[in-house]
Amino acid sequence: MGKLRPDKRPFKFLTKEENNMSTSTSAKQQTIELSDLDLTQLAEIKKQLEEELAHLTASFEKLKQAQIRFQDCIDSVKTIKEGELVDTDKVMVDVGTGYYVEKNSDDAINFYTDKVEFVKKNVETLRQTILTKQSNLRSTIDIMQYKISQGIAGAANPQTK
């Protein structure tokens, strides 16, 4: 029987309740040692991680698009403010879910700037989560490949204990 990988690392999973909760210090994490799992369990974990990564990556792209749209709003308000309209100080601002509020140009720019910053923070948090999930996926694949290679080596070179 071969040696375990020297870079064997614990793998942390969040329960569904913890995953739905915002990050808090009281959230309990379950640690699973990947090398203790069989190939079927590892394949399930791999599938789950791939699905999560696909969802997170799609969310990341949507947030980046929202950030660009908010930045475009800032640019539009600045353009209107410098324009030749009769009343350039008042603009309608989409505050979400189809509601609009009349704001002066400076307040509109501040509103959208706050939105850009909020989305930027969420993008960074999501990017870190994606990096962690990618690392977990690589670890899972590494363990799977190791176990498969050990199984093939064991089958080609059977030994009795």
SEKOLFI-565596 format. One line per field, with one value per atom (N, C-alpha, C, CB): atom name; residue in one letter; y, z, x; residue number from 1. Coordinates in steps of 0.1 Angstrom, whole numbers. Glycine has a CB too. Example, Ala and Ser with C-alpha at 12.3 -4.5 7.8 and 13.67 -1.06 7.14 Angstrom:
<pts>
atome <- N, CA, C, CB, N, CA, C, CB
residu <- A, A, A, A, S, S, S, S
py <- -57, -45, -33, -45, -22, -11, 0, -6
pz <- 78, 78, 78, 90, 71, 71, 79, 57
px <- 132, 123, 132, 113, 128, 137, 129, 141
num <- 1, 1, 1, 1, 2, 2, 2, 2
</pts>
This chain:
<pts>
atome <- N, CA, C, CB, N, CA, C, CB, N, CA, C, CB, N, CA, C, CB, N, CA, C, CB, N, CA, C, CB, N, CA, C, CB, N, CA, C, CB, N, CA, C, CB, N, CA, C, CB, N, CA, C, CB, N, CA, C, CB, N, CA, C, CB, N, CA, C, CB, N, CA, C, CB, N, CA, C, CB, N, CA, C, CB, N, CA, C, CB, N, CA, C, CB, N, CA, C, CB, N, CA, C, CB, N, CA, C, CB, N, CA, C, CB, N, CA, C, CB, N, CA, C, CB, N, CA, C, CB, N, CA, C, CB, N, CA, C, CB, N, CA, C, CB, N, CA, C, CB, N, CA, C, CB, N, CA, C, CB, N, CA, C, CB, N, CA, C, CB, N, CA, C, CB, N, CA, C, CB, N, CA, C, CB, N, CA, C, CB, N, CA, C, CB, N, CA, C, CB, N, CA, C, CB, N, CA, C, CB, N, CA, C, CB, N, CA, C, CB, N, CA, C, CB, N, CA, C, CB, N, CA, C, CB, N, CA, C, CB, N, CA, C, CB, N, CA, C, CB, N, CA, C, CB, N, CA, C, CB, N, CA, C, CB, N, CA, C, CB, N, CA, C, CB, N, CA, C, CB, N, CA, C, CB, N, CA, C, CB, N, CA, C, CB, N, CA, C, CB, N, CA, C, CB, N, CA, C, CB, N, CA, C, CB, N, CA, C, CB, N, CA, C, CB, N, CA, C, CB, N, CA, C, CB, N, CA, C, CB, N, CA, C, CB, N, CA, C, CB, N, CA, C, CB, N, CA, C, CB, N, CA, C, CB, N, CA, C, CB, N, CA, C, CB, N, CA, C, CB, N, CA, C, CB, N, CA, C, CB, N, CA, C, CB, N, CA, C, CB, N, CA, C, CB, N, CA, C, CB, N, CA, C, CB, N, CA, C, CB, N, CA, C, CB, N, CA, C, CB, N, CA, C, CB, N, CA, C, CB, N, CA, C, CB, N, CA, C, CB, N, CA, C, CB, N, CA, C, CB, N, CA, C, CB, N, CA, C, CB, N, CA, C, CB, N, CA, C, CB, N, CA, C, CB, N, CA, C, CB, N, CA, C, CB, N, CA, C, CB, N, CA, C, CB, N, CA, C, CB, N, CA, C, CB, N, CA, C, CB, N, CA, C, CB, N, CA, C, CB, N, CA, C, CB, N, CA, C, CB, N, CA, C, CB, N, CA, C, CB, N, CA, C, CB, N, CA, C, CB, N, CA, C, CB, N, CA, C, CB, N, CA, C, CB, N, CA, C, CB, N, CA, C, CB, N, CA, C, CB, N, CA, C, CB, N, CA, C, CB, N, CA, C, CB, N, CA, C, CB, N, CA, C, CB, N, CA, C, CB, N, CA, C, CB, N, CA, C, CB, N, CA, C, CB, N, CA, C, CB, N, CA, C, CB, N, CA, C, CB, N, CA, C, CB, N, CA, C, CB, N, CA, C, CB, N, CA, C, CB, N, CA, C, CB, N, CA, C, CB, N, CA, C, CB, N, CA, C, CB, N, CA, C, CB, N, CA, C, CB, N, CA, C, CB, N, CA, C, CB, N, CA, C, CB, N, CA, C, CB, N, CA, C, CB, N, CA, C, CB, N, CA, C, CB, N, CA, C, CB, N, CA, C, CB, N, CA, C, CB, N, CA, C, CB, N, CA, C, CB, N, CA, C, CB, N, CA, C, CB, N, CA, C, CB, N, CA, C, CB, N, CA, C, CB, N, CA, C, CB, N, CA, C, CB, N, CA, C, CB, N, CA, C, CB
residu <- M, M, M, M, G, G, G, G, K, K, K, K, L, L, L, L, R, R, R, R, P, P, P, P, D, D, D, D, K, K, K, K, R, R, R, R, P, P, P, P, F, F, F, F, K, K, K, K, F, F, F, F, L, L, L, L, T, T, T, T, K, K, K, K, E, E, E, E, E, E, E, E, N, N, N, N, N, N, N, N, M, M, M, M, S, S, S, S, T, T, T, T, S, S, S, S, T, T, T, T, S, S, S, S, A, A, A, A, K, K, K, K, Q, Q, Q, Q, Q, Q, Q, Q, T, T, T, T, I, I, I, I, E, E, E, E, L, L, L, L, S, S, S, S, D, D, D, D, L, L, L, L, D, D, D, D, L, L, L, L, T, T, T, T, Q, Q, Q, Q, L, L, L, L, A, A, A, A, E, E, E, E, I, I, I, I, K, K, K, K, K, K, K, K, Q, Q, Q, Q, L, L, L, L, E, E, E, E, E, E, E, E, E, E, E, E, L, L, L, L, A, A, A, A, H, H, H, H, L, L, L, L, T, T, T, T, A, A, A, A, S, S, S, S, F, F, F, F, E, E, E, E, K, K, K, K, L, L, L, L, K, K, K, K, Q, Q, Q, Q, A, A, A, A, Q, Q, Q, Q, I, I, I, I, R, R, R, R, F, F, F, F, Q, Q, Q, Q, D, D, D, D, C, C, C, C, I, I, I, I, D, D, D, D, S, S, S, S, V, V, V, V, K, K, K, K, T, T, T, T, I, I, I, I, K, K, K, K, E, E, E, E, G, G, G, G, E, E, E, E, L, L, L, L, V, V, V, V, D, D, D, D, T, T, T, T, D, D, D, D, K, K, K, K, V, V, V, V, M, M, M, M, V, V, V, V, D, D, D, D, V, V, V, V, G, G, G, G, T, T, T, T, G, G, G, G, Y, Y, Y, Y, Y, Y, Y, Y, V, V, V, V, E, E, E, E, K, K, K, K, N, N, N, N, S, S, S, S, D, D, D, D, D, D, D, D, A, A, A, A, I, I, I, I, N, N, N, N, F, F, F, F, Y, Y, Y, Y, T, T, T, T, D, D, D, D, K, K, K, K, V, V, V, V, E, E, E, E, F, F, F, F, V, V, V, V, K, K, K, K, K, K, K, K, N, N, N, N, V, V, V, V, E, E, E, E, T, T, T, T, L, L, L, L, R, R, R, R, Q, Q, Q, Q, T, T, T, T, I, I, I, I, L, L, L, L, T, T, T, T, K, K, K, K, Q, Q, Q, Q, S, S, S, S, N, N, N, N, L, L, L, L, R, R, R, R, S, S, S, S, T, T, T, T, I, I, I, I, D, D, D, D, I, I, I, I, M, M, M, M, Q, Q, Q, Q, Y, Y, Y, Y, K, K, K, K, I, I, I, I, S, S, S, S, Q, Q, Q, Q, G, G, G, G, I, I, I, I, A, A, A, A, G, G, G, G, A, A, A, A, A, A, A, A, N, N, N, N, P, P, P, P, Q, Q, Q, Q, T, T, T, T, K, K, K, K
py <- -12, 0, 12, 0, 22, 34, 44, 41, 53, 63, 74, 70, 80, 91, 103, 94, 111, 123, 132, 131, 138, 146, 159, 149, 164, 176, 174, 184, 163, 160, 171, 147, 177, 189, 186, 202, 191, 190, 198, 194, 194, 200, 204, 191, 217, 222, 223, 235, 218, 219, 227, 206, 235, 241, 234, 256, 232, 226, 236, 223, 232, 240, 253, 233, 251, 262, 272, 257, 267, 276, 283, 268, 276, 282, 293, 271, 292, 302, 314, 296, 312, 322, 332, 316, 344, 353, 348, 368, 352, 348, 353, 352, 344, 347, 339, 346, 343, 336, 324, 345, 324, 313, 301, 317, 303, 292, 280, 297, 268, 256, 251, 246, 247, 241, 226, 249, 218, 204, 202, 196, 195, 192, 178, 195, 176, 162, 160, 161, 148, 145, 138, 136, 144, 139, 125, 148, 122, 110, 98, 110, 101, 91, 87, 95, 94, 91, 82, 104, 74, 65, 73, 53, 67, 74, 78, 65, 71, 75, 88, 64, 88, 101, 112, 98, 110, 120, 126, 115, 116, 120, 129, 108, 126, 134, 148, 128, 149, 162, 170, 159, 163, 170, 175, 160, 168, 172, 184, 161, 183, 194, 207, 191, 206, 217, 223, 213, 215, 220, 228, 208, 223, 230, 243, 221, 243, 255, 265, 252, 261, 270, 276, 262, 268, 273, 284, 261, 281, 291, 304, 285, 302, 314, 322, 309, 315, 322, 330, 312, 324, 332, 344, 322, 342, 353, 364, 348, 360, 369, 378, 361, 371, 379, 389, 369, 384, 393, 405, 386, 403, 414, 424, 409, 418, 427, 435, 419, 429, 437, 448, 427, 445, 455, 466, 448, 463, 473, 482, 467, 477, 485, 493, 475, 488, 496, 508, 487, 505, 516, 527, 511, 523, 532, 540, 525, 533, 540, 551, 530, 548, 557, 570, 551, 568, 579, 588, 574, 581, 589, 596, 579, 590, 596, 608, 586, 607, 619, 630, 614, 627, 637, 644, 631, 636, 642, 651, 630, 646, 654, 667, 647, 666, 678, 689, 674, 684, 693, 697, 687, 691, 693, 707, 682, 708, 721, 719, 725, 710, 709, 720, 695, 722, 733, 731, 735, 719, 716, 704, 713, 707, 696, 692, 700, 698, 694, 683, 706, 681, 670, 659, 676, 647, 634, 624, 629, 614, 603, 592, 599, 586, 576, 563, 579, 552, 539, 533, 529, 532, 527, 513, 535, 506, 492, 488, 486, 476, 469, 479, 465, 486, 495, 508, 487, 511, 524, 535, 522, 547, 558, 569, 562, 576, 587, 599, 584, 611, 623, 627, 634, 629, 634, 645, 622, 653, 663, 655, 675, 661, 654, 649, 663, 657, 653, 641, 665, 641, 630, 617, 633, 619, 607, 601, 612, 610, 605, 598, 617, 603, 597, 584, 606, 583, 571, 560, 573, 563, 553, 550, 558, 559, 556, 546, 569, 548, 539, 525, 544, 525, 512, 505, 514, 513, 507, 501, 518, 508, 504, 491, 515, 491, 479, 467, 482, 469, 458, 453, 461, 463, 460, 451, 473, 454, 446, 432, 452, 431, 418, 410, 419, 417, 410, 404, 420, 412, 407, 395, 418, 396, 385, 372, 388, 374, 363, 357, 367, 366, 362, 353, 374, 357, 349, 335, 356, 335, 323, 313, 325, 319, 311, 305, 320, 313, 308, 297, 320, 298, 287, 274, 292, 276, 265, 258, 269, 266, 261, 253, 272, 258, 251, 238, 260, 238, 226, 216, 229, 220, 212, 205, 219, 213, 208, 198, 219, 200, 190, 177, 196, 179, 167, 159, 171, 166, 159, 152, 169, 159, 153, 140, 163, 141, 129, 118, 132, 121, 111, 105, 117, 113, 108, 99, 119, 103, 95, 82, 103, 82, 69, 60, 72, 66, 58, 52, 66, 60, 55, 44, 66, 46, 35, 23, 41, 24, 12, 5, 17, 12, 6, -1, 16, 6, 1, -12, 11, -11, -22, -34, -18, -32, -42, -49, -37, -41, -46, -53, -34, -50, -55, -60, -45, -71, -75, -81, -86, -77, -81, -86, -71, -96, -100, -94, -115, -92, -86, -97, -78
pz <- 0, 0, 0, 12, -8, -9, 2, -22, 3, 14, 10, 16, 21, 18, 13, 31, 6, 1, 12, -8, 11, 22, 23, 19, 13, 13, 17, 0, 24, 28, 36, 35, 32, 39, 43, 31, 54, 58, 48, 72, 46, 37, 44, 25, 44, 52, 43, 58, 48, 42, 51, 38, 45, 53, 51, 49, 62, 61, 53, 75, 49, 41, 49, 37, 62, 71, 72, 85, 73, 75, 62, 79, 51, 37, 35, 27, 40, 38, 48, 40, 59, 68, 63, 82, 67, 64, 72, 67, 68, 75, 89, 68, 99, 113, 120, 119, 131, 138, 145, 148, 147, 154, 145, 161, 132, 122, 124, 107, 126, 128, 114, 136, 112, 100, 102, 94, 93, 93, 85, 88, 92, 85, 80, 94, 67, 62, 56, 51, 59, 54, 41, 64, 30, 17, 15, 6, 20, 18, 25, 23, 34, 41, 33, 54, 22, 14, 3, 9, -1, -13, -26, -12, -37, -50, -53, -61, -49, -51, -44, -47, -31, -23, -29, -9, -33, -39, -52, -42, -60, -72, -70, -81, -59, -55, -51, -44, -43, -38, -50, -28, -60, -72, -80, -80, -81, -89, -82, -90, -69, -61, -62, -46, -61, -63, -77, -59, -87, -100, -102, -111, -97, -98, -90, -92, -78, -71, -78, -57, -84, -91, -103, -96, -110, -122, -117, -129, -106, -101, -96, -90, -89, -84, -95, -74, -105, -116, -124, -126, -126, -132, -124, -135, -111, -102, -103, -88, -103, -104, -117, -104, -128, -140, -140, -152, -133, -132, -123, -126, -113, -104, -111, -91, -119, -127, -137, -134, -143, -152, -145, -160, -133, -125, -122, -112, -118, -115, -127, -110, -139, -151, -153, -163, -152, -154, -144, -152, -131, -122, -125, -107, -130, -134, -146, -137, -155, -167, -162, -176, -152, -146, -141, -135, -134, -129, -141, -121, -151, -163, -170, -173, -170, -177, -169, -178, -155, -147, -149, -132, -149, -151, -165, -150, -175, -188, -189, -199, -182, -182, -174, -175, -163, -155, -163, -143, -173, -181, -194, -184, -196, -208, -209, -210, -219, -221, -219, -236, -210, -207, -198, -200, -198, -189, -175, -192, -170, -155, -154, -148, -154, -153, -139, -160, -129, -116, -111, -106, -117, -112, -122, -111, -116, -124, -117, -127, -125, -119, -117, -129, -106, -102, -99, -89, -106, -104, -91, -116, -81, -68, -66, -56, -76, -76, -76, -64, -81, -82, -89, -69, -99, -107, -100, -109, -89, -82, -86, -67, -89, -93, -83, -107, -80, -71, -78, -57, -76, -81, -72, -83, -77, -69, -76, -66, -69, -76, -81, -67, -91, -97, -88, -108, -78, -69, -60, -60, -56, -48, -57, -42, -69, -78, -80, -92, -82, -84, -71, -87, -59, -47, -45, -35, -49, -48, -56, -53, -69, -78, -74, -92, -69, -64, -52, -59, -43, -32, -37, -22, -47, -54, -60, -64, -67, -73, -62, -81, -51, -40, -33, -29, -32, -26, -35, -24, -47, -57, -57, -71, -57, -57, -45, -57, -33, -22, -23, -9, -29, -31, -41, -35, -52, -62, -56, -74, -47, -41, -32, -33, -24, -15, -24, -7, -34, -43, -50, -54, -54, -60, -50, -64, -38, -28, -26, -14, -26, -24, -36, -23, -48, -60, -60, -73, -55, -54, -44, -50, -33, -23, -29, -11, -36, -42, -53, -48, -61, -71, -64, -79, -53, -46, -40, -34, -35, -30, -41, -23, -52, -64, -68, -76, -69, -73, -63, -74, -50, -40, -41, -26, -44, -46, -58, -48, -69, -81, -78, -93, -71, -68, -60, -60, -50, -42, -50, -30, -59, -67, -76, -76, -83, -91, -83, -98, -72, -63, -60, -50, -56, -52, -65, -46, -76, -88, -92, -100, -91, -94, -84, -94, -71, -61, -64, -47, -68, -72, -84, -75, -94, -106, -102, -117, -94, -90, -81, -82, -72, -64, -71, -53, -82, -90, -99, -99, -103, -112, -103, -119, -90, -82, -69, -79, -69, -57, -47, -61, -34, -23, -12, -18, -5, 7, 19, 8, 29, 42, 51, 49
px <- 8, 0, 9, -10, 6, 14, 12, 10, 21, 20, 10, 34, 4, -5, 3, -13, -4, 2, 8, -7, 19, 25, 17, 39, 10, 3, -11, 5, -15, -28, -34, -29, -45, -50, -65, -50, -69, -83, -92, -86, -104, -113, -125, -116, -129, -140, -152, -137, -163, -176, -185, -182, -194, -204, -217, -206, -225, -238, -247, -244, -258, -267, -271, -280, -274, -278, -266, -282, -254, -243, -240, -230, -242, -240, -250, -241, -262, -272, -270, -286, -263, -261, -250, -257, -251, -240, -228, -243, -216, -204, -204, -191, -204, -203, -193, -217, -189, -179, -185, -172, -198, -204, -207, -216, -206, -209, -199, -208, -205, -197, -193, -204, -180, -176, -173, -164, -177, -174, -161, -186, -152, -139, -140, -127, -137, -137, -123, -148, -117, -104, -107, -96, -103, -105, -99, -100, -88, -81, -89, -67, -98, -105, -118, -110, -121, -133, -130, -139, -140, -138, -140, -147, -137, -138, -153, -134, -163, -177, -180, -186, -176, -178, -170, -174, -158, -150, -156, -136, -162, -168, -180, -173, -188, -199, -195, -207, -184, -179, -174, -167, -167, -162, -174, -154, -185, -196, -203, -207, -204, -210, -201, -211, -188, -179, -180, -165, -181, -182, -195, -181, -206, -219, -218, -230, -213, -211, -203, -206, -192, -183, -190, -171, -198, -206, -215, -213, -222, -232, -225, -240, -214, -206, -200, -195, -195, -189, -200, -182, -211, -222, -226, -235, -227, -230, -220, -232, -207, -196, -197, -183, -200, -202, -214, -204, -225, -236, -233, -248, -225, -221, -212, -214, -203, -194, -202, -183, -212, -220, -228, -230, -233, -240, -231, -246, -219, -209, -207, -196, -206, -204, -216, -201, -228, -240, -241, -252, -237, -238, -227, -235, -216, -205, -210, -192, -217, -223, -234, -230, -241, -251, -244, -259, -233, -225, -220, -213, -215, -210, -222, -204, -234, -245, -250, -257, -250, -254, -245, -256, -232, -222, -223, -207, -226, -228, -241, -230, -251, -264, -261, -275, -253, -250, -243, -242, -234, -227, -234, -213, -246, -253, -260, -263, -269, -276, -291, -273, -295, -309, -313, -312, -326, -332, -329, -347, -332, -330, -321, -344, -308, -298, -295, -286, -301, -298, -306, -299, -318, -327, -327, -342, -325, -325, -334, -311, -339, -346, -336, -358, -336, -327, -334, -318, -330, -336, -330, -333, -339, -334, -336, -341, -341, -343, -358, -337, -360, -374, -384, -379, -379, -388, -392, -400, -386, -389, -379, -389, -384, -375, -377, -378, -366, -366, -360, -359, -366, -359, -348, -370, -337, -325, -318, -315, -311, -302, -290, -298, -283, -272, -261, -266, -258, -247, -252, -243, -264, -270, -270, -283, -274, -275, -261, -281, -251, -237, -233, -228, -236, -232, -239, -236, -252, -260, -253, -275, -250, -245, -230, -245, -223, -209, -210, -202, -220, -221, -225, -232, -233, -237, -225, -248, -217, -205, -196, -197, -194, -185, -191, -183, -204, -211, -209, -226, -211, -210, -195, -215, -186, -171, -168, -163, -173, -170, -176, -176, -188, -194, -186, -208, -181, -173, -161, -170, -154, -142, -145, -135, -155, -159, -162, -171, -169, -173, -160, -183, -151, -139, -131, -130, -130, -123, -130, -123, -143, -151, -148, -166, -148, -145, -131, -146, -121, -107, -106, -98, -114, -114, -120, -121, -131, -138, -129, -152, -122, -113, -102, -107, -97, -86, -92, -81, -104, -110, -112, -123, -116, -118, -105, -125, -95, -81, -77, -71, -79, -75, -83, -77, -96, -104, -99, -119, -97, -92, -78, -91, -70, -57, -58, -48, -67, -69, -75, -78, -84, -90, -80, -102, -71, -61, -51, -53, -48, -39, -45, -36, -58, -64, -66, -78, -69, -70, -56, -75, -45, -32, -28, -22, -32, -29, -36, -32, -49, -57, -51, -71, -47, -41, -28, -39, -20, -7, -9, 2, -19, -22, -28, -32, -35, -41, -30, -52, -20, -9, 1, -3, 2, 12, 6, 23, -3, -10, 0, -21, -3, 5, -4, 15, 0, -8, -1, -9, -10, -5, 0, -15
num <- 1, 1, 1, 1, 2, 2, 2, 2, 3, 3, 3, 3, 4, 4, 4, 4, 5, 5, 5, 5, 6, 6, 6, 6, 7, 7, 7, 7, 8, 8, 8, 8, 9, 9, 9, 9, 10, 10, 10, 10, 11, 11, 11, 11, 12, 12, 12, 12, 13, 13, 13, 13, 14, 14, 14, 14, 15, 15, 15, 15, 16, 16, 16, 16, 17, 17, 17, 17, 18, 18, 18, 18, 19, 19, 19, 19, 20, 20, 20, 20, 21, 21, 21, 21, 22, 22, 22, 22, 23, 23, 23, 23, 24, 24, 24, 24, 25, 25, 25, 25, 26, 26, 26, 26, 27, 27, 27, 27, 28, 28, 28, 28, 29, 29, 29, 29, 30, 30, 30, 30, 31, 31, 31, 31, 32, 32, 32, 32, 33, 33, 33, 33, 34, 34, 34, 34, 35, 35, 35, 35, 36, 36, 36, 36, 37, 37, 37, 37, 38, 38, 38, 38, 39, 39, 39, 39, 40, 40, 40, 40, 41, 41, 41, 41, 42, 42, 42, 42, 43, 43, 43, 43, 44, 44, 44, 44, 45, 45, 45, 45, 46, 46, 46, 46, 47, 47, 47, 47, 48, 48, 48, 48, 49, 49, 49, 49, 50, 50, 50, 50, 51, 51, 51, 51, 52, 52, 52, 52, 53, 53, 53, 53, 54, 54, 54, 54, 55, 55, 55, 55, 56, 56, 56, 56, 57, 57, 57, 57, 58, 58, 58, 58, 59, 59, 59, 59, 60, 60, 60, 60, 61, 61, 61, 61, 62, 62, 62, 62, 63, 63, 63, 63, 64, 64, 64, 64, 65, 65, 65, 65, 66, 66, 66, 66, 67, 67, 67, 67, 68, 68, 68, 68, 69, 69, 69, 69, 70, 70, 70, 70, 71, 71, 71, 71, 72, 72, 72, 72, 73, 73, 73, 73, 74, 74, 74, 74, 75, 75, 75, 75, 76, 76, 76, 76, 77, 77, 77, 77, 78, 78, 78, 78, 79, 79, 79, 79, 80, 80, 80, 80, 81, 81, 81, 81, 82, 82, 82, 82, 83, 83, 83, 83, 84, 84, 84, 84, 85, 85, 85, 85, 86, 86, 86, 86, 87, 87, 87, 87, 88, 88, 88, 88, 89, 89, 89, 89, 90, 90, 90, 90, 91, 91, 91, 91, 92, 92, 92, 92, 93, 93, 93, 93, 94, 94, 94, 94, 95, 95, 95, 95, 96, 96, 96, 96, 97, 97, 97, 97, 98, 98, 98, 98, 99, 99, 99, 99, 100, 100, 100, 100, 101, 101, 101, 101, 102, 102, 102, 102, 103, 103, 103, 103, 104, 104, 104, 104, 105, 105, 105, 105, 106, 106, 106, 106, 107, 107, 107, 107, 108, 108, 108, 108, 109, 109, 109, 109, 110, 110, 110, 110, 111, 111, 111, 111, 112, 112, 112, 112, 113, 113, 113, 113, 114, 114, 114, 114, 115, 115, 115, 115, 116, 116, 116, 116, 117, 117, 117, 117, 118, 118, 118, 118, 119, 119, 119, 119, 120, 120, 120, 120, 121, 121, 121, 121, 122, 122, 122, 122, 123, 123, 123, 123, 124, 124, 124, 124, 125, 125, 125, 125, 126, 126, 126, 126, 127, 127, 127, 127, 128, 128, 128, 128, 129, 129, 129, 129, 130, 130, 130, 130, 131, 131, 131, 131, 132, 132, 132, 132, 133, 133, 133, 133, 134, 134, 134, 134, 135, 135, 135, 135, 136, 136, 136, 136, 137, 137, 137, 137, 138, 138, 138, 138, 139, 139, 139, 139, 140, 140, 140, 140, 141, 141, 141, 141, 142, 142, 142, 142, 143, 143, 143, 143, 144, 144, 144, 144, 145, 145, 145, 145, 146, 146, 146, 146, 147, 147, 147, 147, 148, 148, 148, 148, 149, 149, 149, 149, 150, 150, 150, 150, 151, 151, 151, 151, 152, 152, 152, 152, 153, 153, 153, 153, 154, 154, 154, 154, 155, 155, 155, 155, 156, 156, 156, 156, 157, 157, 157, 157, 158, 158, 158, 158, 159, 159, 159, 159, 160, 160, 160, 160, 161, 161, 161, 161
</pts>
